Amino acid sequence: MKIEINSDKISSRERFLEAIVQSAIDYAIISMDLDGLVTSWNEGATRILGWTAEEMVGRPATAFFIQEDREVGIPQREMTAALTKGRGSDERWHLKEDGTTFWASGEMMALRAADETVIGFIKILRDRTQERDQADRQRLLMHELGHRMKNTLSVVQSIATQSLRNAASLDDAAEKLQSRISAYAKAHDILLQQNWMSATLRNIVEAAKVNIGLEGSDRIKVEGPDVELGPQAALSFSLVLHELLTNASKYGALANSDGYIEMSWQIEQRADEKYLLSSWREIGGPSVGDPARKGFGSRLIVSSLQAYGEAIIRYDPGGLVVTVEMPFSKIQFRNDLAQIDN
């Protein structure tokens, strides 16, 4: 009996499968012979890798593996895994026609004839660079979050310890602790509104005024251009301004009805570096002199400011004067997401 094969049916089926492969433009679908030479290359492979089918058919599939992987035989390992285990998984960097790299996820499988004879391989991969970048950023953000939490807890612990140590009574300690932590929290709120990238010096000043109940006061005169502060500098400035305003309210220019505060800053270019020059000047308050004993607030002001540049505190008879000179490289954000990290 003679069996006739309907070539039209086979041809139609092949065209149908070819159409499916070519329409899968989000996937590179590549077939190879037993020597690893490309035998077919779909439209998705062209979109992802850059080479056209005409350029790649007949060439080694190792062309889109990076040099380091070719040197250690990664393509051959994938073929071996496809033969012995059924498939070879692929999670690595690959090379595009223009020389750039991308992160690919895919698999290689043995291509078999109807009699189960291995006639080649088929490799399917997808560009996962965006997903990998997102995962990397997520890990980096979690690392930064942990770092910030440790810093915050360290600062709060120091504030609590020193507030209790230097307080005249438990009520005094509670008041100081609450107000200092509140000032620190408000600076955090400002930074969070800007994705923890920066806060303006003016916003930090205004938040400090609000925290101590002096918002809208015409006895605090503020003047200066817009200056962006990095996260750590913004937090430090918030604590410094809180201490200065608290001291001014209790003992300085705001302790009577006539005194006032002038806070100003400017930007100065020095050689290849910009500097922030700022001054805090109390005028018209009670006469002041060098304190016999410097408390936590005074030490906090000095140590916080000197971490970013030069700070000078003078107890002039007419009122407290604080001047600072800080290079922008120390007070502004230095990408720790490349910096996000610290």
Salt bridges, closest charged atoms under 4 A:
ASP26 OD2 - ARG126 NH2 3.98
GLU43 OE2 - ARG47 NE 3.71
ASP69 OD2 - ARG92 NH1 3.55
GLU78 OE2 - ARG92 NE 3.82
GLU78 OE1 - LYS123 NZ 2.86
ASP90 OD1 - ARG92 NE 3.18
ASP90 OD2 - HIS94 NE2 3.14
ASP90 OD2 - LYS123 NZ 2.66
GLU107 OE1 - ARG87 NH1 2.64
GLU131 OE2 - ARG128 NH1 3.05
ASP136 OD2 - ARG132 NE 4.00
ASP136 OD1 - ARG139 NH2 2.08
GLU144 OE2 - ARG148 NE 2.71
ASP172 OD2 - LYS176 NZ 3.33
GLU206 OE2 - LYS209 NZ 3.54
GLU243 OE2 - ARG180 NE 2.60
GLU268 OE2 - ARG270 NE 2.65
ASP316 OD2 - ARG314 NH2 3.29
GLU325 OE1 - ARG270 NH1 3.19
ASP341 OD1 - HIS143 NE2 3.78
